[in-house]
Amino acid sequence: MDLKELGWNDFFEKHFNEIKTADIQPARVTTSQREIYCIYGEFGELRAELAGKLRFDASSLSELPVVGDWVTVRMDRGHGLAIIEGILPRISKLSRKTTGKTTEEQVLVANIDIIFLVNGLDGDYNLRRIERYLTVAMESNTKSVILLNKTDVCPDSQVKIAEVEAVSSGTPVCALSAMKNEGIEKLNEYIIKGRTVAFIGSSGAGKSTIINCLLGEERQKVGAVREYDDRGKHITTHRELIILPGGGIVIDNPGLREIQLWADEPALKDAFTDIDTFALNCKFGDCAHAEEPECAVRGAIENGSLDPKRFQGYLKLQKELRYLATRKEKVKAHNAKIVTEKRISKAIKQIKKHNNKYQF
């Protein structure tokens, strides 16, 4: 299998050559389920498991392989599988905060060139969710495209397309109908040989149906949406990297009901470039756009240049990100304390060992 067709490039080649040995070779993770992986490499397709040291040394989930990662592997001929020894540096990654109270990064996919943010033009349509997806995507170090699916069931699709373009901050918007296989050809300019694209969106938005259109076959399972809210079941249960017959790589993802932010405030500014532009004309550089005099953002709301609902969505995301930043600092300090304690403990053990060696 040609590594370049899998997305291999000079960046990965450079980092692999720095650690290259006779018994390891590169491979790309295509699926991951409970630390059992499927990988592609020049050897073809193999099942793989983590080396014990890699699992032990990982300080968080973000340091374990995910779909899209390039990993170094050695063959376990006796068991017909590969052992993942390490992960090559990532060019890009799409992350969210783990669910629950734990403040930790969960990397969804890695080494992607483009993120397709899929939204249905039925009951799935939600401008505030699109803004949230864009904020997350802005942190990924890659390009994004908003896909508005199901034009066939939306009589006012042109109105909704215009609404999305107004909040897209320059991100391209493509409208299509995967069910009728209309508009799929628009994706060809983004999906080319050696390039990886990931599909992100809520259940029932049509991610798997779009991928089936690209494949030309019903490979990915799809399900009907509920009539009362147009939401779908989680038919796709795990992430999967798929090589298209005509070249190009796509990653299908399970539907996301909610995606918790894992980003910094600059990503928010990139997702809300209109508000950031208005803010440049505020009288005070640190204007909070609340009660300050000559606030250009509030002025834009008053004269109709800025939708107040968009501004409220911005404030909500800003509040989330600032709380996340505070939590990150606390976790960072806690982890630093643990590392220091481990180093002190190790030093004490070494001193005791040294003293015991010279006792008579």
C-alpha positions as CSV (number, residue, x, y, z in Angstrom):
1,M,0.0,0.0,0.0
2,D,1.4,3.4,-1.0
3,L,1.9,5.5,2.1
4,K,1.4,8.8,0.2
5,E,-2.2,7.6,-0.7
6,L,-2.7,7.3,3.1
7,G,-1.6,10.9,3.7
8,W,2.1,10.4,4.3
9,N,4.2,13.5,3.5
10,D,7.6,15.1,4.2
11,F,6.6,16.2,7.7
12,F,6.0,12.6,8.9
13,E,9.0,11.3,6.9
14,K,11.3,13.8,8.7
15,H,10.1,12.8,12.2
16,F,10.1,9.1,11.4
17,N,13.7,9.2,10.1
18,E,14.7,10.7,13.5
19,I,13.7,7.5,15.3
20,K,13.9,5.0,12.5
21,T,15.3,1.5,13.3
22,A,15.4,-1.8,11.4
23,D,12.4,-3.3,13.2
24,I,9.9,-0.5,13.1
25,Q,7.8,1.0,10.3
26,P,5.1,3.6,10.0
27,A,1.4,2.9,9.8
28,R,-1.8,4.9,10.0
29,V,-4.6,4.2,12.5
30,T,-8.0,3.6,10.7
31,T,-10.1,2.5,13.6
32,S,-9.8,2.4,17.4
33,Q,-12.0,0.5,19.8
34,R,-11.0,-0.1,23.4
35,E,-7.3,0.0,22.7
36,I,-7.7,-2.5,19.8
37,Y,-6.6,-0.8,16.6
38,C,-6.8,-1.4,12.9
39,I,-3.9,0.1,11.0
40,Y,-2.8,0.5,7.3
41,G,0.8,0.5,6.1
42,E,3.0,-0.8,3.3
43,F,2.2,-4.3,4.7
44,G,-1.5,-3.8,4.1
45,E,-4.1,-3.9,6.9
46,L,-3.4,-5.3,10.4
47,R,-4.9,-5.4,13.8
48,A,-2.7,-3.7,16.4
49,E,-2.3,-3.3,20.2
50,L,-0.4,-0.8,22.3
51,A,3.0,-1.5,23.7
52,G,2.9,-1.6,27.5
53,K,5.4,1.3,27.8
54,L,3.3,3.6,25.6
55,R,0.2,2.9,27.6
56,F,2.1,3.4,30.9
57,D,3.9,6.6,29.9
58,A,0.8,8.3,28.6
59,S,-0.2,11.0,31.2
60,S,-3.6,11.6,29.5
61,L,-6.0,10.2,26.9
62,S,-4.6,12.8,24.4
63,E,-1.3,11.0,24.3
64,L,-2.8,7.7,23.1
65,P,-3.4,6.9,19.4
66,V,-6.6,8.0,17.7
67,V,-8.0,7.6,14.2
68,G,-5.8,9.5,11.7
69,D,-2.6,9.2,13.8
70,W,0.6,8.0,12.2
71,V,2.2,5.5,14.5
72,T,5.4,3.5,14.6
73,V,4.9,-0.3,14.8
74,R,6.8,-3.5,15.0
75,M,5.4,-6.8,13.9
76,D,4.5,-9.6,16.3
77,R,4.8,-12.4,13.8
78,G,3.7,-15.0,16.3
79,H,0.3,-13.5,16.9
80,G,-0.2,-12.0,13.5
81,L,-0.6,-8.4,14.7
82,A,1.4,-5.2,15.2
83,I,2.6,-3.5,18.4
84,I,2.3,0.3,18.4
85,E,5.5,1.6,19.9
86,G,4.9,5.4,19.5
87,I,3.0,8.2,17.8
88,L,4.5,10.6,15.3
89,P,3.9,14.3,15.9
90,R,0.5,15.5,14.7
91,I,0.0,18.1,12.0
92,S,-3.5,18.8,13.2
93,K,-6.1,17.5,15.6
94,L,-9.8,18.0,16.4
95,S,-10.4,17.9,20.2
96,R,-13.1,18.4,22.7
97,K,-13.3,18.4,26.5
98,T,-14.1,15.0,27.9
99,T,-17.6,14.6,29.2
100,G,-18.2,15.0,32.9
101,K,-16.4,17.1,35.5
102,T,-12.9,16.0,34.5
103,T,-10.9,18.7,32.7
104,E,-9.1,16.7,30.1
105,E,-8.6,16.8,26.3
106,Q,-10.1,14.2,24.1
107,V,-8.6,14.1,20.6
108,L,-11.3,12.9,18.2
109,V,-9.2,12.6,15.0
110,A,-5.7,13.6,14.0
111,N,-3.8,14.7,10.9
112,I,-6.7,16.0,9.0
113,D,-6.5,18.6,6.2
114,I,-10.2,19.6,6.1
115,I,-13.1,19.3,8.5
116,F,-16.6,19.1,7.0
117,L,-19.1,20.5,9.5
118,V,-22.3,18.7,8.5
119,N,-25.7,20.2,9.4
120,G,-29.1,19.2,8.2
121,L,-31.5,21.7,6.8
122,D,-34.4,20.0,8.6
123,G,-34.9,20.0,12.4
124,D,-31.2,19.6,12.8
125,Y,-30.6,23.2,11.6
126,N,-29.2,25.4,14.4
127,L,-27.1,28.5,13.9
128,R,-25.8,28.5,17.4
129,R,-24.5,24.9,17.1
130,I,-22.8,25.8,13.8
131,E,-21.0,28.6,15.7
132,R,-19.9,26.2,18.4
133,Y,-18.6,23.7,15.8
134,L,-16.7,26.5,14.0
135,T,-15.1,27.6,17.3
136,V,-13.9,24.0,18.0
137,A,-12.7,23.7,14.4
138,M,-10.7,26.9,14.5
139,E,-8.5,25.4,17.2
140,S,-7.7,22.3,15.0
141,N,-5.0,24.0,12.8
142,T,-6.9,23.0,9.7
143,K,-9.4,24.3,7.2
144,S,-13.2,23.9,7.6
145,V,-16.1,23.7,5.2
146,I,-19.8,23.9,6.3
147,L,-22.0,21.3,4.6
148,L,-25.7,22.0,4.6
149,N,-27.4,18.7,3.8
150,K,-31.0,17.8,2.9
151,T,-31.8,20.7,0.6
152,D,-34.5,18.3,-0.8
153,V,-36.6,18.7,2.4
154,C,-36.1,22.4,2.9
155,P,-38.3,24.7,0.9
156,D,-36.5,27.8,2.1
157,S,-33.0,26.5,1.7
158,Q,-31.7,29.7,0.1
159,V,-32.7,31.7,3.1
160,K,-31.0,29.3,5.5
161,I,-27.9,29.2,3.3
162,A,-27.7,33.0,3.5
163,E,-28.1,32.9,7.3
164,V,-25.2,30.4,7.6
165,E,-23.0,32.4,5.3
166,A,-23.7,35.4,7.5
167,V,-22.2,33.6,10.6
168,S,-19.5,31.6,8.8
169,S,-16.7,34.1,9.3
170,G,-15.5,33.4,5.7
171,T,-15.7,29.6,6.0
172,P,-17.0,28.1,2.7
173,V,-20.6,26.9,2.7
174,C,-21.8,24.1,0.5
175,A,-25.4,23.0,0.1
176,L,-26.4,19.5,-1.1
177,S,-28.8,16.6,-0.9
178,A,-27.0,13.3,-0.1
179,M,-30.3,11.4,-0.3
180,K,-30.8,12.5,-3.9
181,N,-27.1,12.6,-4.7
182,E,-27.3,16.2,-5.6
183,G,-24.4,18.6,-5.1
184,I,-21.9,15.9,-4.0
185,E,-19.6,16.9,-6.9
186,K,-18.9,20.2,-5.0
187,L,-16.8,18.2,-2.6
188,N,-14.4,17.0,-5.3
189,E,-12.4,20.3,-5.0
190,Y,-11.7,19.4,-1.4
191,I,-11.2,15.6,-1.5
192,I,-8.1,14.8,-3.5
193,K,-5.5,12.0,-3.4
194,G,-3.5,12.0,-0.2
195,R,-5.7,14.5,1.6
196,T,-7.7,13.6,4.7
197,V,-11.2,15.1,5.4
198,A,-13.2,14.4,8.6
199,F,-17.0,14.6,8.8
200,I,-18.4,16.1,12.0
201,G,-22.0,16.7,12.9
202,S,-25.0,15.6,15.0
203,S,-26.8,12.3,14.6
204,G,-29.0,12.3,11.5
205,A,-27.3,15.1,9.8
206,G,-26.3,12.8,6.9
207,K,-22.5,12.3,7.4
208,S,-22.6,8.5,6.5
209,T,-25.0,9.1,3.6
210,I,-22.6,11.6,2.1
211,I,-19.7,9.2,2.5
212,N,-21.8,6.5,0.8
213,C,-22.3,8.8,-2.1
214,L,-18.6,9.4,-2.4
215,L,-17.9,5.7,-2.2
216,G,-20.6,4.8,-4.7
217,E,-21.9,2.1,-2.5
218,E,-23.9,1.6,0.7
219,R,-20.9,0.8,3.0
220,Q,-21.7,3.1,6.0
221,K,-24.8,2.3,8.0
222,V,-27.5,5.0,7.9
223,G,-30.7,5.3,9.9
224,A,-34.0,7.2,9.7
225,V,-34.5,10.3,11.8
226,R,-37.3,10.8,14.3
227,E,-40.3,12.6,12.8
228,Y,-40.9,14.9,15.9
229,D,-37.4,16.4,16.0
230,D,-35.5,15.2,12.9
231,R,-32.8,13.7,15.1
232,G,-31.2,10.4,14.3
233,K,-29.9,7.4,16.2
234,H,-26.1,6.9,16.6
235,I,-25.8,4.5,13.7
236,T,-22.1,5.2,13.3
237,T,-20.7,3.9,16.6
238,H,-16.9,4.4,16.0
239,R,-14.6,6.6,14.0
240,E,-13.3,5.1,10.8
241,L,-10.7,6.2,8.2
242,I,-11.8,5.2,4.7
243,I,-9.8,5.4,1.4
244,L,-12.0,6.5,-1.5
245,P,-11.8,4.6,-4.8
246,G,-10.8,7.7,-6.7
247,G,-8.3,8.8,-4.1
248,G,-8.6,10.9,-1.0
249,I,-9.3,9.8,2.6
250,V,-12.4,10.4,4.7
251,I,-13.1,9.9,8.4
252,D,-16.6,9.1,9.5
253,N,-17.5,10.1,13.1
254,P,-20.3,9.2,15.4
255,G,-22.9,11.9,15.8
256,L,-22.2,14.5,18.4
257,R,-25.2,15.6,20.5
258,E,-23.1,18.3,22.2
259,I,-19.4,19.1,21.7
260,Q,-17.7,20.6,24.8
261,L,-15.1,23.2,23.9
262,W,-11.4,22.6,24.1
263,A,-10.0,25.8,22.7
264,D,-8.5,29.2,23.6
265,E,-10.1,32.6,23.1
266,P,-8.2,33.3,19.8
267,A,-10.3,30.5,18.3
268,L,-13.4,32.3,19.3
269,K,-12.3,35.5,17.6
270,D,-11.6,33.5,14.4
271,A,-15.1,32.1,14.6
272,F,-16.7,35.5,15.2
273,T,-14.7,37.8,13.0
274,D,-17.6,40.2,12.6
275,I,-17.8,40.8,16.4
276,D,-14.0,41.1,16.6
277,T,-14.1,43.7,13.8
278,F,-16.8,45.7,15.5
279,A,-14.8,45.6,18.8
280,L,-11.9,47.3,17.1
281,N,-14.0,50.5,17.0
282,C,-14.9,50.4,20.7
283,K,-13.7,53.4,22.7
284,F,-11.9,51.2,25.2
285,G,-9.5,48.5,24.2
286,D,-10.7,46.2,27.0
287,C,-14.4,46.9,26.4
288,A,-16.6,44.1,27.7
289,H,-19.5,45.3,25.5
290,A,-21.8,45.7,28.5
291,E,-22.2,49.2,29.9
292,E,-19.1,50.9,28.6
293,P,-19.7,54.2,26.6
294,E,-19.3,54.3,22.9
295,C,-19.3,50.5,22.5
296,A,-19.2,49.7,18.8
297,V,-20.5,46.1,19.4
298,R,-23.7,47.3,21.1
299,G,-24.0,50.0,18.5
300,A,-23.9,47.3,15.8
301,I,-26.8,45.5,17.6
302,E,-28.8,48.7,17.8
303,N,-28.4,49.6,14.2
304,G,-29.2,46.0,13.0
305,S,-25.7,45.2,11.8
306,L,-25.3,42.4,14.4
307,D,-27.9,39.8,15.4
308,P,-28.4,40.0,19.2
309,K,-28.8,36.2,19.3
310,R,-25.4,35.8,17.7
311,F,-23.9,38.2,20.3
312,Q,-25.5,36.2,23.1
313,G,-24.1,33.0,21.6
314,Y,-20.6,34.6,21.5
315,L,-20.9,35.6,25.2
316,K,-21.9,32.1,26.2
317,L,-18.9,30.5,24.4
318,Q,-16.6,33.2,25.8
319,K,-17.8,32.4,29.3
320,E,-17.2,28.7,28.7
321,L,-13.7,29.3,27.4
322,R,-12.7,31.5,30.3
323,Y,-13.9,28.9,32.8
324,L,-12.1,26.2,30.8
325,A,-8.9,28.3,30.9
326,T,-9.2,28.6,34.7
327,R,-9.7,24.8,35.0
328,K,-6.7,24.1,32.7
329,E,-4.4,26.2,34.9
330,K,-5.5,24.3,38.1
331,V,-5.0,21.0,36.4
332,K,-1.6,22.1,35.1
333,A,-0.5,23.2,38.6
334,H,-1.8,19.9,40.1
335,N,0.1,17.8,37.5
336,A,3.3,19.9,38.1
337,K,3.0,19.2,41.8
338,I,2.7,15.4,41.2
339,V,5.7,15.5,38.8
340,T,7.8,17.3,41.4
341,E,6.7,14.9,44.2
342,K,7.7,11.9,41.9
343,R,11.1,13.4,41.2
344,I,11.7,14.0,44.9
345,S,10.7,10.5,45.7
346,K,12.9,9.1,43.0
347,A,15.9,11.2,44.3
348,I,15.4,10.0,47.8
349,K,15.3,6.4,46.7
350,Q,18.5,6.9,44.8
351,I,20.2,8.5,47.8
352,K,19.1,5.7,50.1
353,K,20.3,3.1,47.5
354,H,23.7,4.9,47.3
355,N,24.1,5.0,51.1
356,N,23.1,1.4,51.5
357,K,25.7,0.4,48.9
358,Y,28.6,1.8,51.0
359,Q,27.4,0.7,54.5
360,F,29.7,-1.9,56.1
